[in-house]
């Protein structure tokens, strides 16, 4: 599924989905990019959590950083 098609289905923008992917460390640069099933589910879960207050997708144990979250933190701190 393409990012733009998922954005339409979730009633959000492709730009927002791209931002979520880039925050996770993915390199997608266009809304025409295809999503893997794992990334598609991640975006569905994140949009549900952000807009509908659903639970976050399987949180990491306290005190551990995944490679994506460590990378995101380093960008914010610079």
C-alpha positions in Angstrom: 0.0 0.0 0.0 1.3 3.5 -0.8 1.6 6.2 1.9 -0.9 8.5 0.1 -3.5 5.7 -0.1 -3.2 4.9 3.6 -3.4 8.6 4.4 -6.7 8.9 2.5 -8.0 5.8 4.3 -7.0 7.1 7.7 -8.3 10.7 6.9 -4.9 12.3 7.5 -2.2 13.8 5.3 0.6 12.0 3.6 2.9 14.7 5.1 1.9 13.6 8.6 2.5 9.9 7.8 5.9 10.8 6.3 6.8 12.7 9.5 5.9 9.7 11.6 8.0 7.4 9.4 11.0 9.7 9.5 10.7 10.0 13.3 11.0 6.2 13.4 14.1 6.4 11.2 12.7 5.4 7.9 14.0 7.0 4.7 10.7 7.5 2.8 10.7 10.8 1.0 7.5 10.6 -1.0 3.9 9.8 -0.4 4.1 7.5 -3.5 6.5 5.1 -1.6 5.2 1.7 -0.8 4.8 0.5 2.8 5.7 -2.9 4.2 2.9 -4.5 6.1 4.9 -3.8 9.4 5.2 -0.1 8.6 1.5 0.1 7.6 0.5 -1.4 10.9 2.8 0.9 12.8 1.2 4.0 11.1 -2.3 2.7 11.8 -1.5 2.2 15.5 0.2 5.6 15.8 -2.7 7.5 14.1 -5.1 5.6 16.4 -3.0 6.5 19.4 -2.7 10.2 18.4 -6.2 10.9 17.4 -8.3 8.4 19.2 -6.4 7.9 22.4 -5.7 4.2 21.8 -2.9 2.4 23.5 0.6 2.7 22.0 1.9 -0.3 20.1 3.9 -2.5 22.4 6.0 -0.1 24.4 9.6 -1.0 25.1 10.6 -1.8 28.7 11.4 1.2 30.8 15.0 2.5 30.5 15.7 0.9 27.1 16.0 2.8 23.8 15.4 1.3 20.5 17.7 2.4 17.7 15.0 4.5 16.2 14.2 6.3 19.5 17.9 6.8 20.2 18.4 8.4 16.8 15.3 10.6 17.3 16.6 11.8 20.6 20.0 12.6 19.3 18.5 14.8 16.5 16.4 16.7 19.1 19.3 17.4 21.4 21.7 18.7 18.7 
